[in-house]
Amino acid sequence: MKNLAALCAGAVLAASPMAAAEAATIYTGTRTMAPGATAELSITTNDTIGVLDSADIVDWTIVLNEGGQTFTLRGPASGNNSGLLLSGSALTATASELRFNFSGSGMFLIQAPNVGSGQTFYCAQTNGCFDFSGPGEAVEAGTTYQFARVARSGVVVLATAGPGAIPEPGTWALLILGFGAIGAAMRRRQTSATVSFA
């Protein structure tokens, strides 16, 4: 009976919301390049803290707005219509923020239909992502290479971490089943009372 309770408890822990989140952090924010030019970011990482590389960015949805034109860049789990280029050490993550150091080195580019196409993109660069004029951030929502950009310096928070992941329906079912099994095991456990007479 003890083994059954331990097994059920293990199943509940395995199906917990933290396990369901599979160590992912979603950062969201809105970046403004110029009046009427913005990028609404939703970047999902593999929960890495510190300097990020391409493997640490697991998904993204970036809504580009520029002069009345809009375009949505989607990552592997959201529609996969764009590519990612991340170099250097400028993009870092904390438990609560996604940061870019414009005084550091590197670039963070997401572009459709692929990197280097010269079309729709969101970019934060220390140099060389969309031009070679120095640190800045830019958005291009159309198909022509006319973009809105703004010069930046220092460390800037691109996005902040949202609330924890919501468990999927299957996870809730496992949780309920696990708690039910524990309750049933405890109910079946027999208690024996010892009576002694003097």
TORDRENSE-347886 format. One record per residue (C-alpha): x, y, z; residue in three letters; residue number from 1. Coordinates in nm, 2 decimals, padded with zeros to 4 digits. Example, Ala and Ser with C-alpha at 12.3 -4.5 7.8 and 13.67 -1.06 7.14 Angstrom:
# TORDRENSE-347886
[pt [01.23; -00.45; 00.78]; ALA; 1];
[pt [01.37; -00.11; 00.71]; SER; 2];
This chain:
# TORDRENSE-347886
[pt [00.00; 00.00; 00.00]; MET; 1];
[pt [00.29; 00.24; 00.08]; LYS; 2];
[pt [00.44; 00.16; -00.26]; ASN; 3];
[pt [00.11; 00.25; -00.43]; LEU; 4];
[pt [00.09; 00.58; -00.25]; ALA; 5];
[pt [00.45; 00.66; -00.34]; ALA; 6];
[pt [00.39; 00.57; -00.70]; LEU; 7];
[pt [00.08; 00.79; -00.72]; CYS; 8];
[pt [00.27; 01.08; -00.55]; ALA; 9];
[pt [00.55; 01.04; -00.81]; GLY; 10];
[pt [00.29; 01.06; -01.09]; ALA; 11];
[pt [00.14; 01.38; -00.94]; VAL; 12];
[pt [00.48; 01.54; -00.92]; LEU; 13];
[pt [00.57; 01.44; -01.28]; ALA; 14];
[pt [00.24; 01.59; -01.40]; ALA; 15];
[pt [00.28; 01.91; -01.20]; SER; 16];
[pt [00.25; 02.25; -01.38]; PRO; 17];
[pt [00.63; 02.30; -01.34]; MET; 18];
[pt [00.70; 01.98; -01.53]; ALA; 19];
[pt [00.44; 02.07; -01.79]; ALA; 20];
[pt [00.61; 02.40; -01.86]; ALA; 21];
[pt [00.92; 02.20; -01.97]; GLU; 22];
[pt [01.15; 02.48; -01.86]; ALA; 23];
[pt [01.04; 02.75; -02.10]; ALA; 24];
[pt [01.02; 03.13; -02.03]; THR; 25];
[pt [00.80; 03.36; -02.25]; ILE; 26];
[pt [00.92; 03.72; -02.26]; TYR; 27];
[pt [00.68; 03.99; -02.41]; THR; 28];
[pt [00.71; 04.36; -02.48]; GLY; 29];
[pt [00.66; 04.63; -02.73]; THR; 30];
[pt [00.95; 04.81; -02.90]; ARG; 31];
[pt [00.90; 05.15; -03.05]; THR; 32];
[pt [01.13; 05.26; -03.34]; MET; 33];
[pt [00.95; 05.57; -03.45]; ALA; 34];
[pt [00.59; 05.71; -03.45]; PRO; 35];
[pt [00.39; 05.43; -03.61]; GLY; 36];
[pt [00.67; 05.18; -03.62]; ALA; 37];
[pt [00.67; 04.91; -03.35]; THR; 38];
[pt [00.75; 04.55; -03.29]; ALA; 39];
[pt [00.53; 04.35; -03.04]; GLU; 40];
[pt [00.76; 04.08; -02.91]; LEU; 41];
[pt [00.68; 03.74; -02.77]; SER; 42];
[pt [01.01; 03.54; -02.74]; ILE; 43];
[pt [01.02; 03.19; -02.59]; THR; 44];
[pt [01.35; 03.07; -02.45]; THR; 45];
[pt [01.45; 02.74; -02.30]; ASN; 46];
[pt [01.48; 02.90; -01.96]; ASP; 47];
[pt [01.85; 02.98; -02.00]; THR; 48];
[pt [01.98; 03.26; -01.77]; ILE; 49];
[pt [02.27; 03.47; -01.89]; GLY; 50];
[pt [02.40; 03.51; -02.25]; VAL; 51];
[pt [02.17; 03.35; -02.51]; LEU; 52];
[pt [02.26; 03.18; -02.83]; ASP; 53];
[pt [02.04; 03.06; -03.12]; SER; 54];
[pt [01.96; 02.72; -02.95]; ALA; 55];
[pt [01.82; 02.90; -02.65]; ASP; 56];
[pt [01.55; 03.08; -02.85]; ILE; 57];
[pt [01.29; 02.81; -02.91]; VAL; 58];
[pt [01.00; 03.02; -03.05]; ASP; 59];
[pt [00.88; 03.37; -03.13]; TRP; 60];
[pt [00.58; 03.57; -03.25]; THR; 61];
[pt [00.67; 03.93; -03.35]; ILE; 62];
[pt [00.40; 04.16; -03.49]; VAL; 63];
[pt [00.57; 04.43; -03.70]; LEU; 64];
[pt [00.39; 04.76; -03.76]; ASN; 65];
[pt [00.54; 05.02; -03.98]; GLU; 66];
[pt [00.36; 05.31; -04.15]; GLY; 67];
[pt [00.03; 05.12; -04.18]; GLY; 68];
[pt [00.20; 04.80; -04.30]; GLN; 69];
[pt [00.19; 04.49; -04.06]; THR; 70];
[pt [00.36; 04.16; -04.07]; PHE; 71];
[pt [00.39; 03.87; -03.82]; THR; 72];
[pt [00.71; 03.68; -03.78]; LEU; 73];
[pt [00.66; 03.33; -03.65]; ARG; 74];
[pt [00.90; 03.08; -03.50]; GLY; 75];
[pt [00.91; 02.70; -03.53]; PRO; 76];
[pt [00.61; 02.63; -03.30]; ALA; 77];
[pt [00.40; 02.93; -03.42]; SER; 78];
[pt [00.39; 02.89; -03.79]; GLY; 79];
[pt [00.76; 02.90; -03.89]; ASN; 80];
[pt [00.77; 03.17; -04.15]; ASN; 81];
[pt [01.10; 03.33; -04.05]; SER; 82];
[pt [01.46; 03.27; -03.96]; GLY; 83];
[pt [01.68; 03.37; -03.66]; LEU; 84];
[pt [02.03; 03.50; -03.66]; LEU; 85];
[pt [02.19; 03.56; -03.31]; LEU; 86];
[pt [02.55; 03.64; -03.27]; SER; 87];
[pt [02.78; 03.79; -03.00]; GLY; 88];
[pt [02.70; 03.82; -02.63]; SER; 89];
[pt [02.46; 04.12; -02.63]; ALA; 90];
[pt [02.14; 03.93; -02.58]; LEU; 91];
[pt [02.09; 03.81; -02.23]; THR; 92];
[pt [01.81; 03.68; -02.01]; ALA; 93];
[pt [01.73; 03.70; -01.64]; THR; 94];
[pt [01.44; 03.53; -01.47]; ALA; 95];
[pt [01.23; 03.84; -01.54]; SER; 96];
[pt [01.38; 04.03; -01.84]; GLU; 97];
[pt [01.52; 03.98; -02.19]; LEU; 98];
[pt [01.79; 04.24; -02.24]; ARG; 99];
[pt [02.01; 04.37; -02.52]; PHE; 100];
[pt [02.34; 04.55; -02.46]; ASN; 101];
[pt [02.37; 04.80; -02.74]; PHE; 102];
[pt [02.72; 04.89; -02.61]; SER; 103];
[pt [02.82; 04.52; -02.63]; GLY; 104];
[pt [02.88; 04.30; -02.93]; SER; 105];
[pt [02.64; 04.11; -03.16]; GLY; 106];
[pt [02.30; 04.12; -03.32]; MET; 107];
[pt [01.96; 03.97; -03.28]; PHE; 108];
[pt [01.77; 03.93; -03.61]; LEU; 109];
[pt [01.45; 03.76; -03.70]; ILE; 110];
[pt [01.36; 03.79; -04.07]; GLN; 111];
[pt [01.11; 03.65; -04.32]; ALA; 112];
[pt [01.11; 03.45; -04.53]; PRO; 113];
[pt [01.47; 03.38; -04.42]; ASN; 114];
[pt [01.78; 03.56; -04.28]; VAL; 115];
[pt [01.94; 03.77; -04.55]; GLY; 116];
[pt [01.63; 03.81; -04.77]; SER; 117];
[pt [01.63; 04.19; -04.73]; GLY; 118];
[pt [01.26; 04.18; -04.64]; GLN; 119];
[pt [01.05; 04.19; -04.33]; THR; 120];
[pt [01.25; 04.18; -04.01]; PHE; 121];
[pt [01.30; 04.28; -03.64]; TYR; 122];
[pt [01.66; 04.36; -03.55]; CYS; 123];
[pt [01.86; 04.48; -03.25]; ALA; 124];
[pt [02.23; 04.53; -03.34]; GLN; 125];
[pt [02.55; 04.66; -03.20]; THR; 126];
[pt [02.66; 04.68; -03.57]; ASN; 127];
[pt [02.60; 04.51; -03.90]; GLY; 128];
[pt [02.25; 04.36; -03.87]; CYS; 129];
[pt [02.06; 04.61; -04.10]; PHE; 130];
[pt [02.34; 04.86; -04.16]; ASP; 131];
[pt [02.68; 04.94; -04.04]; PHE; 132];
[pt [02.61; 05.28; -03.87]; SER; 133];
[pt [02.64; 05.15; -03.52]; GLY; 134];
[pt [02.41; 05.04; -03.24]; PRO; 135];
[pt [02.04; 05.05; -03.30]; GLY; 136];
[pt [01.70; 04.87; -03.34]; GLU; 137];
[pt [01.49; 04.85; -03.65]; ALA; 138];
[pt [01.17; 04.71; -03.79]; VAL; 139];
[pt [01.07; 04.65; -04.16]; GLU; 140];
[pt [00.71; 04.54; -04.20]; ALA; 141];
[pt [00.69; 04.56; -04.58]; GLY; 142];
[pt [00.87; 04.39; -04.87]; THR; 143];
[pt [01.09; 04.69; -04.96]; THR; 144];
[pt [01.40; 04.78; -04.78]; TYR; 145];
[pt [01.27; 05.10; -04.62]; GLN; 146];
[pt [01.27; 05.06; -04.25]; PHE; 147];
[pt [01.22; 05.25; -03.93]; ALA; 148];
[pt [01.52; 05.25; -03.69]; ARG; 149];
[pt [01.64; 05.42; -03.38]; VAL; 150];
[pt [01.98; 05.46; -03.23]; ALA; 151];
[pt [02.03; 05.29; -02.89]; ARG; 152];
[pt [02.30; 05.27; -02.63]; SER; 153];
[pt [02.35; 05.08; -02.31]; GLY; 154];
[pt [02.15; 04.79; -02.18]; VAL; 155];
[pt [01.78; 04.79; -02.28]; VAL; 156];
[pt [01.50; 04.56; -02.16]; VAL; 157];
[pt [01.34; 04.42; -02.48]; LEU; 158];
[pt [01.07; 04.22; -02.30]; ALA; 159];
[pt [00.97; 04.09; -01.96]; THR; 160];
[pt [00.87; 03.74; -01.85]; ALA; 161];
[pt [00.50; 03.67; -01.83]; GLY; 162];
[pt [00.31; 03.46; -01.58]; PRO; 163];
[pt [00.39; 03.09; -01.55]; GLY; 164];
[pt [00.28; 02.84; -01.81]; ALA; 165];
[pt [-00.07; 02.71; -01.79]; ILE; 166];
[pt [-00.09; 02.33; -01.78]; PRO; 167];
[pt [-00.25; 02.16; -02.08]; GLU; 168];
[pt [-00.58; 01.96; -02.03]; PRO; 169];
[pt [-00.39; 01.63; -02.03]; GLY; 170];
[pt [-00.17; 01.76; -01.74]; THR; 171];
[pt [-00.48; 01.85; -01.54]; TRP; 172];
[pt [-00.62; 01.50; -01.60]; ALA; 173];
[pt [-00.30; 01.34; -01.47]; LEU; 174];
[pt [-00.30; 01.56; -01.17]; LEU; 175];
[pt [-00.67; 01.48; -01.09]; ILE; 176];
[pt [-00.60; 01.11; -01.15]; LEU; 177];
[pt [-00.29; 01.11; -00.92]; GLY; 178];
[pt [-00.47; 01.29; -00.63]; PHE; 179];
[pt [-00.77; 01.04; -00.67]; GLY; 180];
[pt [-00.53; 00.75; -00.66]; ALA; 181];
[pt [-00.36; 00.88; -00.34]; ILE; 182];
[pt [-00.70; 00.94; -00.18]; GLY; 183];
[pt [-00.82; 00.58; -00.27]; ALA; 184];
[pt [-00.49; 00.43; -00.14]; ALA; 185];
[pt [-00.53; 00.62; 00.19]; MET; 186];
[pt [-00.89; 00.51; 00.23]; ARG; 187];
[pt [-00.81; 00.15; 00.18]; ARG; 188];
[pt [-00.53; 00.16; 00.43]; ARG; 189];
[pt [-00.66; -00.03; 00.73]; GLN; 190];
[pt [-00.60; 00.10; 01.08]; THR; 191];
[pt [-00.58; -00.16; 01.35]; SER; 192];
[pt [-00.67; -00.06; 01.70]; ALA; 193];
[pt [-00.51; -00.26; 01.99]; THR; 194];
[pt [-00.73; -00.30; 02.30]; VAL; 195];
[pt [-00.57; -00.42; 02.62]; SER; 196];
[pt [-00.75; -00.52; 02.93]; PHE; 197];
[pt [-00.61; -00.49; 03.27]; ALA; 198];
